[in-house]
Amino acid sequence: MDTDMLRGRLVKITAQDPKEEAEAVAHWNTDSEWWRLLASEPTNLFSAKKISDWIQKDQEKEPIPGYFFSICTLEDDRFIGFVGLDGDIYAHGEAFVGIGIGEREYWSKGYGTDAMQVILRYGFRELNLRRVALTTFEYNPRAVRSYEKAGFIHEGRAREFLWREGRRWDLIFMGILREEWFALNTA
């Protein structure tokens, strides 16, 4: 494997450390803005131990259901988030990507876009994926812009999918095909 496969300009993606990730996620979950951007469910304040147990149990499944990584900064190796691919990876070459940057001081500075570019490179070059898809919320234009920078195309929306802040919001579907990614990344 290319030694730079899991490194970008700002971040690297590494193996998950269940204890470190659980402590960080338990802390991040207390930030209502973080949770609002990450998930459609109401905030659930699980303890670090419960999150660690869930991560370890998930890692022990056979066969491995997906590829999940921690996001660390290149500058100081700080753990700032997570990214992963799962879905019908082997049957159809299709994966769903999920990403979260939990440390607020790294928001809107390119770290999420860089991590997305790294996971897409891994997915298309190493896993031989055909397509990668994601969903995001209409009220998160920062995420939409980041995904567009990584090459994702709008594919549709589920209208009035989510109730937040006293109104209904759409769920946005985006995707990128293998040939689209290669066209953007082989210039």
Contacts in CASP RR format, 6 or more apart in sequence:
PFRMAT RR
TARGET T0000
AUTHOR 0000-0000-0000
METHOD contacts of the structure
MODEL  1
MDTDMLRGRLVKITAQDPKEEAEAVAHWNTDSEWWRLLASEPTNLFSAKK
ISDWIQKDQEKEPIPGYFFSICTLEDDRFIGFVGLDGDIYAHGEAFVGIG
IGEREYWSKGYGTDAMQVILRYGFRELNLRRVALTTFEYNPRAVRSYEKA
GFIHEGRAREFLWREGRRWDLIFMGILREEWFALNTA
1 126 0 8 1.000
2 125 0 8 1.000
5 121 0 8 1.000
5 122 0 8 1.000
5 125 0 8 1.000
5 126 0 8 1.000
6 12 0 8 1.000
6 13 0 8 1.000
6 14 0 8 1.000
6 69 0 8 1.000
6 118 0 8 1.000
6 122 0 8 1.000
7 74 0 8 1.000
7 118 0 8 1.000
8 74 0 8 1.000
8 114 0 8 1.000
8 117 0 8 1.000
8 118 0 8 1.000
9 74 0 8 1.000
9 114 0 8 1.000
10 73 0 8 1.000
10 74 0 8 1.000
10 75 0 8 1.000
10 109 0 8 1.000
10 110 0 8 1.000
10 111 0 8 1.000
10 114 0 8 1.000
11 71 0 8 1.000
11 72 0 8 1.000
11 73 0 8 1.000
11 74 0 8 1.000
11 80 0 8 1.000
11 111 0 8 1.000
11 112 0 8 1.000
11 114 0 8 1.000
11 115 0 8 1.000
11 118 0 8 1.000
12 71 0 8 1.000
12 72 0 8 1.000
12 74 0 8 1.000
12 118 0 8 1.000
13 69 0 8 1.000
13 70 0 8 1.000
13 71 0 8 1.000
13 72 0 8 1.000
13 83 0 8 1.000
13 115 0 8 1.000
13 118 0 8 1.000
13 119 0 8 1.000
13 122 0 8 1.000
14 69 0 8 1.000
14 70 0 8 1.000
14 72 0 8 1.000
15 69 0 8 1.000
15 70 0 8 1.000
16 55 0 8 1.000
16 59 0 8 1.000
16 68 0 8 1.000
16 69 0 8 1.000
16 70 0 8 1.000
16 82 0 8 1.000
17 70 0 8 1.000
17 79 0 8 1.000
18 52 0 8 1.000
18 55 0 8 1.000
18 56 0 8 1.000
18 59 0 8 1.000
19 48 0 8 1.000
19 52 0 8 1.000
20 70 0 8 1.000
20 79 0 8 1.000
21 51 0 8 1.000
21 52 0 8 1.000
21 55 0 8 1.000
21 70 0 8 1.000
21 79 0 8 1.000
21 82 0 8 1.000
22 48 0 8 1.000
22 49 0 8 1.000
22 50 0 8 1.000
22 51 0 8 1.000
22 52 0 8 1.000
22 55 0 8 1.000
23 48 0 8 1.000
23 52 0 8 1.000
24 79 0 8 1.000
24 81 0 8 1.000
24 102 0 8 1.000
25 48 0 8 1.000
25 51 0 8 1.000
25 82 0 8 1.000
26 45 0 8 1.000
26 46 0 8 1.000
26 47 0 8 1.000
26 48 0 8 1.000
26 51 0 8 1.000
28 34 0 8 1.000
28 35 0 8 1.000
28 102 0 8 1.000
28 103 0 8 1.000
29 35 0 8 1.000
29 43 0 8 1.000
29 44 0 8 1.000
29 45 0 8 1.000
29 46 0 8 1.000
30 45 0 8 1.000
31 102 0 8 1.000
31 104 0 8 1.000
32 43 0 8 1.000
33 104 0 8 1.000
34 102 0 8 1.000
34 104 0 8 1.000
35 43 0 8 1.000
36 164 0 8 1.000
37 137 0 8 1.000
37 140 0 8 1.000
37 143 0 8 1.000
38 100 0 8 1.000
40 137 0 8 1.000
40 161 0 8 1.000
40 162 0 8 1.000
40 171 0 8 1.000
46 54 0 8 1.000
58 65 0 8 1.000
58 68 0 8 1.000
65 86 0 8 1.000
65 87 0 8 1.000
66 84 0 8 1.000
66 85 0 8 1.000
66 86 0 8 1.000
66 87 0 8 1.000
66 89 0 8 1.000
66 95 0 8 1.000
67 84 0 8 1.000
67 85 0 8 1.000
67 86 0 8 1.000
67 89 0 8 1.000
67 122 0 8 1.000
67 123 0 8 1.000
67 127 0 8 1.000
68 82 0 8 1.000
68 83 0 8 1.000
68 84 0 8 1.000
68 85 0 8 1.000
68 86 0 8 1.000
69 82 0 8 1.000
69 83 0 8 1.000
69 84 0 8 1.000
69 119 0 8 1.000
70 79 0 8 1.000
70 81 0 8 1.000
70 82 0 8 1.000
71 79 0 8 1.000
71 80 0 8 1.000
71 81 0 8 1.000
71 82 0 8 1.000
71 83 0 8 1.000
71 99 0 8 1.000
71 100 0 8 1.000
71 101 0 8 1.000
71 111 0 8 1.000
71 112 0 8 1.000
71 115 0 8 1.000
72 78 0 8 1.000
72 79 0 8 1.000
72 80 0 8 1.000
73 80 0 8 1.000
73 106 0 8 1.000
73 111 0 8 1.000
78 103 0 8 1.000
80 101 0 8 1.000
80 102 0 8 1.000
80 103 0 8 1.000
80 106 0 8 1.000
80 111 0 8 1.000
81 99 0 8 1.000
81 100 0 8 1.000
81 101 0 8 1.000
81 102 0 8 1.000
81 103 0 8 1.000
81 115 0 8 1.000
82 99 0 8 1.000
82 100 0 8 1.000
83 97 0 8 1.000
83 98 0 8 1.000
83 99 0 8 1.000
83 100 0 8 1.000
83 115 0 8 1.000
83 116 0 8 1.000
83 118 0 8 1.000
83 119 0 8 1.000
84 97 0 8 1.000
84 98 0 8 1.000
84 99 0 8 1.000
84 119 0 8 1.000
85 95 0 8 1.000
85 96 0 8 1.000
85 97 0 8 1.000
85 98 0 8 1.000
85 119 0 8 1.000
85 122 0 8 1.000
85 123 0 8 1.000
85 127 0 8 1.000
85 129 0 8 1.000
85 132 0 8 1.000
86 95 0 8 1.000
86 96 0 8 1.000
87 94 0 8 1.000
87 95 0 8 1.000
87 96 0 8 1.000
88 94 0 8 1.000
88 95 0 8 1.000
89 95 0 8 1.000
89 127 0 8 1.000
89 129 0 8 1.000
92 130 0 8 1.000
93 127 0 8 1.000
93 128 0 8 1.000
93 129 0 8 1.000
93 130 0 8 1.000
93 131 0 8 1.000
94 129 0 8 1.000
94 130 0 8 1.000
94 131 0 8 1.000
94 132 0 8 1.000
94 133 0 8 1.000
95 123 0 8 1.000
95 127 0 8 1.000
95 129 0 8 1.000
95 131 0 8 1.000
95 132 0 8 1.000
95 133 0 8 1.000
96 132 0 8 1.000
96 133 0 8 1.000
96 134 0 8 1.000
97 116 0 8 1.000
97 119 0 8 1.000
97 120 0 8 1.000
97 132 0 8 1.000
97 133 0 8 1.000
97 134 0 8 1.000
98 134 0 8 1.000
99 112 0 8 1.000
99 115 0 8 1.000
99 116 0 8 1.000
99 119 0 8 1.000
99 134 0 8 1.000
100 112 0 8 1.000
101 107 0 8 1.000
101 111 0 8 1.000
101 112 0 8 1.000
101 115 0 8 1.000
106 112 0 8 1.000
107 142 0 8 1.000
108 142 0 8 1.000
110 146 0 8 1.000
112 146 0 8 1.000
113 146 0 8 1.000
113 149 0 8 1.000
113 150 0 8 1.000
116 146 0 8 1.000
116 147 0 8 1.000
116 150 0 8 1.000
117 150 0 8 1.000
120 132 0 8 1.000
120 150 0 8 1.000
120 176 0 8 1.000
120 181 0 8 1.000
121 185 0 8 1.000
123 129 0 8 1.000
123 132 0 8 1.000
124 132 0 8 1.000
124 178 0 8 1.000
124 181 0 8 1.000
124 182 0 8 1.000
129 178 0 8 1.000
130 177 0 8 1.000
130 178 0 8 1.000
131 175 0 8 1.000
131 176 0 8 1.000
131 177 0 8 1.000
131 178 0 8 1.000
132 175 0 8 1.000
132 176 0 8 1.000
132 181 0 8 1.000
133 155 0 8 1.000
133 173 0 8 1.000
133 174 0 8 1.000
133 175 0 8 1.000
134 147 0 8 1.000
134 152 0 8 1.000
134 173 0 8 1.000
134 174 0 8 1.000
134 175 0 8 1.000
135 171 0 8 1.000
135 172 0 8 1.000
135 173 0 8 1.000
135 174 0 8 1.000
136 143 0 8 1.000
136 144 0 8 1.000
136 147 0 8 1.000
136 171 0 8 1.000
136 172 0 8 1.000
136 174 0 8 1.000
137 143 0 8 1.000
137 162 0 8 1.000
137 164 0 8 1.000
137 169 0 8 1.000
137 170 0 8 1.000
137 171 0 8 1.000
137 172 0 8 1.000
138 157 0 8 1.000
138 169 0 8 1.000
138 170 0 8 1.000
138 171 0 8 1.000
138 172 0 8 1.000
139 164 0 8 1.000
139 165 0 8 1.000
139 169 0 8 1.000
144 172 0 8 1.000
144 174 0 8 1.000
147 174 0 8 1.000
148 174 0 8 1.000
150 176 0 8 1.000
151 176 0 8 1.000
151 180 0 8 1.000
151 181 0 8 1.000
151 184 0 8 1.000
152 174 0 8 1.000
152 175 0 8 1.000
152 176 0 8 1.000
153 174 0 8 1.000
153 175 0 8 1.000
153 176 0 8 1.000
153 180 0 8 1.000
154 172 0 8 1.000
154 173 0 8 1.000
154 174 0 8 1.000
155 173 0 8 1.000
155 174 0 8 1.000
155 175 0 8 1.000
156 172 0 8 1.000
156 173 0 8 1.000
157 170 0 8 1.000
157 171 0 8 1.000
157 172 0 8 1.000
157 173 0 8 1.000
158 170 0 8 1.000
158 171 0 8 1.000
158 173 0 8 1.000
159 170 0 8 1.000
160 168 0 8 1.000
160 169 0 8 1.000
160 170 0 8 1.000
161 168 0 8 1.000
161 169 0 8 1.000
161 170 0 8 1.000
161 171 0 8 1.000
162 168 0 8 1.000
162 169 0 8 1.000
162 170 0 8 1.000
162 171 0 8 1.000
163 169 0 8 1.000
END
